[in-house]
Amino acid sequence: MPNRLPFQPMDEFNGRWEQRYHPLRDEWVIVAAHRQNRPWRGEMAVSNRVITPPYQPDCYFCPGNQRVGGVQNPPYDGVFVFDNDHPCVGVNAPTDLPPPTGIYRNRPADGIARVICYSPRHDLTLAELSPVEVENLVGVWQQQMADLGKRPFINHVLIFENKGEAVGVSNPHPHGQIYATNFVFKTIETEVKANYRHWQETGRVLFQDILAAELADGARVVCENKTAVAFIPYFGRYAYELFVAPKATHPTVATLSAAEIVDFAAILQEVTIRLDNLWQMPFPYVMPLHQAPTDGGDYRPFHFHIEFHPPLRKPNLLKYLAGPEIGGGNFLSDTVPEEKAAELRGVARVHYKKKEIGRLGDWETVESLPVSESPSLLRPDA
C-alpha cells in the first residue's frame, strides 16, 4: 500500500460546490458533500435481516429444483451457468421489424442471456464464498467471455451482478447475469471513445493514468496487492462507488493470467466483505464488468475493470436519482470519495458473520494479523 497523504476532514469548503471530471464518461460530477447530513423525512430502505436457509425448496436457482421454464436444475456443487428463462435478448429476435414513423428507427435486440449461480448454497453472497470459490467464479467469467465473445453475431458481453432488494433483486440466491448482445451498451461505447481519444492524444492508456493518480495520492485506495487494486475514484458518483482493477491492462477478463486471477479475486472479495462490514448487513450494489467489445476492433487502450455502484449513502438511506441526474444529466454526489474510502479501510477484512469462527474470535485481533498468519480464518479451504 502506498504512503497515503493524510486526509483532511471536510472544512467549510472541502467537498462543497465542486465539480470533478470523470474521464471515462467524459462528464462532470457535482460534489456537494455538505448535503449528506441534510434532514430526511422520506422513505427508508430497511435492510432485510431474515435468516436465509442454505437450501430453499421454491428457489428457481437451488440444485435439483425446477426453474420457471420447467427445466430441472442438476445437483451442481460449484458455479452453475444456464440460459435465462426470461431473456431480454434472444437468438431468435425478429429481423423483419416493421419500420417506425418518421425520424424514428429500430433494430433487432439479438443475443444470449445467461444466469450464473455462484454457489449451490442459497444463503451465501460473494463476500461469504471461500477464496477458491471466488477464483473459480472469475475463471467461469473467462470461459463465458471466450465462448460468447467469439460468436460472430455477438459484439459485446456484459457480465454483472445485482445484489439486494434495494436494486430490485427478488431472489437472494447468489447469482449474476450475462447479456451477450449484437450491440454495445452505451457506457462501454462512451468508455471506448474516451480511451481512444486519450490514446491518440498522449500515447498512453487512460485507465493506467487513472491508476497512477490514485496510487500516487493513496487517499482513495481501499486495498491492493501485487497485481490488483480497489479504490473509490476521484470522480466517484455514488458514496461507496468502487473500482476493482488489475494493474496491468487487459481488454477483457479473458486474458488475466492464473496469478492475476488469484490476486484479482482476493481484492474483489475483500471489497465486498468491507462493504458488508461497514453496517453489518448484506450491502446492496450493482456490479458490472467493464470489458471491451468483441466486434473485432482494436481495443488495446481498453482496461478491463469492475465497478460497484451501491445505492446506499447512509444506513437504510438510498441515493435517489432526481432532477440533476435525470433532468440535467449530471450526477450530484452527496459525499466526498476520500472520506468514504477511509471508512472502508477502517473496517475489518473478515466478514462479520464469521467473527466467532477460528482461533482468535475478535475482529480487532484478526485485522491486525497479516494474511499469511491467519490462513484458517481467511481461507476456509486451507
N, C-alpha and C positions, 0 to 999 in steps of 0.2 A: 504494500500500500504506500503511495507517495506521502511525503511530509505535507500535511494539509496546512493551508493558511488558516489561522483562527477565524471562525465565522463570527461576525459581529451581529448580535440580535438587532431586530428592527428598531431604528430610531425614528425620528419624526418624518424622515423622507425615504429611508431604505425600504424598498418594496412597494412604494406608493407612486401611482401616476407615472409608471414607466412602461415603455414598450421594448420587447426583446424580439429580435429577429429569429425566425425559425427557418434555417437554410434548406432543410429537406422539403418543406412545404411552400417555400417562397412566400411567407406571410409573417405578419407581426402579431405577437401575443401581448395583450394588455395585462400588466401586472398591477393589481390593486389589493395587496395583501392585508391592508388595514380593514378590509371588508369582511375578513374571516370571522371576526367577533361581533358582527352586527346582530341585532335582535332577530329572532326567527320564531314565527308562530305557525308555520306551515306543517305539512305532513312530514313525519319522520320515517326513515327506512329501518324498521325494527329488525334486528338480527334474529334469524330462526335458530334457536338453540335446542331444537328437538333432537333427541338421541337417535341416530340413524343406525339401523341394523346392518351387519355385514352382507346379508342377503335379503332382498325384498321380492316376495313372490309375484307381485304385479308390476315389477320393473321390466320394461322392454329391453334393457341392456344387460341384466344379470344372466349368468351362464345357465343354459337349459330352458330359459323362459321363451315364450312366444312373443315375437315382435308384432307391432301394429299391423304389418302387412301379412301376417300369418306364418312367416318363416320362424323356425325354432333355432335359437342360438346354440352353438355347440358348447360342450363343457370346457370352455377355454380357461387357461390358467396364467395367461400373460396379457400382452396387448392384443386386442381383437379389433379388426377392421372389417366393415361391411358397407354395402351400398345403402345410402339413406332411403328409408321407406317413403319419405315425403321430400323429394329433391326439389331444390329451387331452380336447377338447370337439368337438362336431360339430353341424352344422346339422340333421342328421337324428337327433338324440338322441331316444330313445323318450319319448313323453309319457304312455303308459299303464303306468307302472311299478306293479307290484304293491305294495300298502301293506305296510309292515313291521309287526311285532308290537308291541302295547302303546304305550309312550310314544315310540317311535322314529318318525322322519319321513324322507322322501326327496323328491327333486325332480329334474327333468332337468338335466343338465350341457350346456347348449346353447351354441353359439358357433362361432367361427372361429379356427383355429390356423395361423399362418404362420411361415415362416423368412425371415430377412433376411441374405443373404450380403453382407458389406461390400465385398468385392473379388473379382475373379477369381483373384487370387494366393492360393495355398494357404499360403504361408509368412509372411504378414504378420499383424499384430494391429492393433487400433485405435490403439495407440501408434505404429505404424510407417506408417500411411497418410499421405498428403500432407494438409496443412490443407484443401485444396479437397475432398478425398475425405471428410473428416470433416464438413465443411459440407454436402456432398451427402447424407450419411447422415442428418443432422439434418433436412434437407428431406424425405427419404423418411419419416422418423418422422412429420413433419407431415402428409404425404399420407395415410399409413396411418391416422393418428388421425382425419383428416377423413372418410375413406372409411368406416371401420368404425364410428366413433362416431355417425354419422347413421342407422345402421340401427336400426329400431325394436326389434328383439329383443336388441340389444347394450346393456348397462348399464355396461360398463367395458372399457377397453382397457389391458391390461398389456403393456408392451414391456420386454424385459430381455435381458441377456447373461449367460451362464455361461461363464467362461473358466478353463481349466486342468483337468488330471486331478484335482487336489485337491478340486474341486467336482463331479466325476463326468462331465466332458466327455471323450468318446472321439474326437471329430473336431476337430482343431486348425484347420480352415479357419475364417477369421474370420467369425463369424455371430452373430446374435441371434435372438430369437423374439418372437412376438406371440400373446397369448391374449386374444381379444376375446370376452367372455362375457356370459351372461344374468344373472350375479350379480356382486357387487362383492367383491373379495378382502378378507380380514379386516383386514389392515394399513391399507388405504385407508379402510375403514369406521371404524376407530379414529381415523385422522387427521381424517376429516370431522367426527366428533363433537367432537374436541378443538378444531378450527378454529372450529366454530360456537359452542362454549361460550366461547371466548376473545373471539370477535367480539361476542357478546351481552353479555359482562361488561365489555369495555373499549372496544368500537367499533373495535378495531384488528385487523389481520391477524396471526395468531400467528407465522407464519414471518418477517414483517417485524420483529417484536420479537426473534426469534432472530438474524436478520441484524444488527440494531442492536447487540445484545450482543456478537456475535462480532467485528464490525468495530471496536467501541469498545475491546474488550480487545486483539484482534490476535494474541494468543499462539497461537491455534489456526488462524489463516488460513494457508493454504498458498500460494495465488496468487489474484490478482484482476486485472481490467481494468475498463474503463469501465462495462460493463453486466452482468458476471458475476463470480462468486466461488466459490472452493473452500475448504472448511475441514473439520477434524475437529471435530465438535460437542462442546461441554462435556460432554454426556451420552453420548459415543461408547461403544459396547459392544465392538466389535472394535478391535484395536490400531491398524489403519490405515483405519478406517471414515471415508469421505469423503462430504461433501455437495457437489454441484455445482449451483448455482442461478443463475437470472437475478436481478438485483437488483430488477427490477420484478415485480409479482405477475401471473402468468398461471395460470389454472386447469389448462391443458394445454400441451404443446409446440406445439400447432397455431397459437397466436396470437403466437408470437415474431416480431418484425419481421426484415427482412433483415439489418439491422445487428446485432441481438441474436443472430441465428444465428451470425454470424461470431465474435462475442465468446464466445458460449457454447461453440461448437465448439473454439475455441482453448484455453479453460480445461479443457474435457473432455479434450482430447488431452494437455495438459500434465500433468494429474494421472496419467494412465496412463503417460506417459513417466517421471515421477518415481517411480512405484511400481516399474516395471521396473528403473530405475537404482539403486534402493535396494540390491538384492543382485545386480544384473546377471543377471537371469533374467526370463522371462515371468511376471509376477506374477498369481497366480490371484485371481479375485473373482467375486462375484455382483453384477450391476449392474442394478437395477430403476429404471424411470422411474416416479416417483410422480405420478400425474395424477388429476384429479377424475373422478368417474363421469360417464357420458354418458346418464343416465336422465331428463334434463330438469329436474333440481333446480337450485336457486340455489347455485352454488359460488364466488361471488365471494371468500370468505375463503380459498379453497384456493390454495396457492402451489406450482406445479409445480417439481419438483427431481429430481435423480438421486442415488441413494445407492450407494456402493461398500461391499460387505461382504467384505473379503478374509479368508480363513480362517487365514492365517499370522500368528503373533505373533512369531516369530523365523525365521531362515532354516531352512527344512525342518521347522519345528515348528508344528503345527496348534493352533488354539484349539478344544478339544473342548467340545461342549455336554453337560453331565453333570448331577449332582444339583441344583445351584442353578437351572440354566436349565430343564431338562426336568422335574425333580421339583418344584422350588419355584416356578418361573415368573418368577424374577428373574435378569437377566443379571449374571454376575460378570466384571468386566473385570480382566485381569491387568496392565494398563498404564494410564498416565495420558495423556490426549489431548494435553496441552501438549508433552510430550516427543516424542511421535510426529510431531506437526505440525512441530516444529523439525527432526527428522530428514529429513522430506520436503523442507522448504525448503532443506536443506543439500546436496541432490544436484542434478546438472545437469538442465537442461531440454531438452538434446539427447540423443536416445536413444543408449544405449551401443553399439548396433550400428552407429551412424553416426559414431562418434568419429574415424574416419580419413577421412571424406568432407569435402571442402571445402578452403578455403584456409588454415585455421588448424591443425586437426589435434590439438588437445588440449582436453579438457573445460574446464579452468580458464579458458583464454583465451576460449573460446566463451561460457561462463557470464557473463563479465564484460562482454560486449558487450550493449548494448540490442538489442531485437528488430529495430528499424529498421536497425541497422548490419550485421546478418548474415542478410539475406533468403535468400541462396543456401543457407544451412545449414538454416534453419527452414522455408523454403518451397521445396521442390524444383521447383515449377512456376514460380517467379519468374524 
